[in-house]
C-alpha cells in the first residue's frame, strides 16, 4: 500500500527538434557553397561527400529520436500538505471528531484501514509551541526546572549553569502574563572549609567560590491553564515543533500530530492508548512517547517505561497483522535523571515488550528526526 503516490506526467513529442534544425542549417551551408560556382572540381566533389554524410547523420538522429520520449512530468499534489491544511484549520485544543482529519490524512487514513480507530487529537497554540521552544533552547540541559515551575513548592534550587537560561525563561513567561512575580535569587553557599557558611540572601554573591554557589527560583503566580503544560506537556509540544521545523528545512513532505488517542480492535487484542507525537515522512512512521517524569517508578502500577513498551507492542502487532506498508519506529522521549540511567531504562523497555523501543532526550530529538528524514 503506497500512501504517497508518485509524480505523474504525460508524454510530449515536439514536431520539430533542435537536431532537425541543425541538419537543415548544415545542408543549406554546403549547398550554398557548392552552388556558388567559385570552387574547383575537387572541392565540389568534397561538398558532395559532406552532404551525403549530413544525410546519414539525419537518418541516425531520426532513429535516435524514436527511442527518446520527452516527458513533461507534472508532480502530483502533496497529500500531506492537504492534511496539514486541515489540521491547521482546527482551533487549538481537543479535536474530538477527527473524521475530516482522518479523511485528509494519508497517515491517519492508513491507520484506520489497518483497523486502528483514531478517537481524538490535541492541537497546541502558537504560544505554547513558542514556550516549548524557549524552554528547549534555554534550559534543555535541565528541563526538570520547567516542571518545577508548575509544582507545589514555591521555591526550588537551580544550578549556576542554568541560572541565565532560567532568568530568560521567567522573563518570557512574565512578559506574557503566564507566570508573574518570579525571581532567581542567590540562595546560600558552602565553602570547602568545614563549618563556614554564608547566608548570601543578605550578603554579597561573590563571597564564595563559583563551584560552591547555589541559586534558587522563587516562583510567582502561574496561570492555571499553563500548569499542565509546564508540568509535562511542553515536552510533547517541543518534540512536535522540532519534527515540523526540521522537515520544513529539508523540504520533506510530512505530517506531525500530537496526543493522538486510538482504539485497537477487540479481535486483534484490543486496548486503547495514545501517541504523544506521531510523525510521518515518506514510508516511515515515528511514534514518540514523551515522559517528563520518572520512567522506572512503579509506585502506582507499571512504570512508564513498561507501559510504553506494552503499548508499542500492541500497536505494532495490529500494524503487522494488517500489513501496514510503512516502516515503524517507536521512541521514548525522557528526561535524564541521576537515579535512572539510560542502560536501566533500555533494559526495562526490552524486558517489557517484544517491539524495540528507542530512547531519546530533548537534546537528541532533532538528530533522530534528521535520521528519519534520511531514511524517508
Buried (B, 14 or more C-beta within 10 A) or exposed (E): EEBBEEEEEEEEEEEEBEBBEBBEEBBEEBEEBBEEEEEEEEEBEBBEEBBEEBEEBBEEBEEEBEEEEEEEEEEEEEBBEBBBEBBEEBEEEBBEEBEEBBEBBBBBBBBBEBBBBBBBBBBBBEEBBBBBBBBBEBBBBBBBBBBBBBBEEEEBEBEBEBBEBBBBBBEBBBEBEBBBEBEBEBBBBBEEEEEEEBEBEEEEEEEBEEEBBBBBBBBBEBBEEBBEBBBBBBBBBBBBBBBBBBBEEBEBBBBBBBBBBBBBBEEBEEBEBBBBBBBBBBBBBBBBBBBBBBBBEEEEEEBBBBBBBBBBBBBBBBBEBBEBEBEBBBBBBBBBEEEBEEEEBBEBBEEBBEBBBBBBBBEEBBEBBBEBBEEB
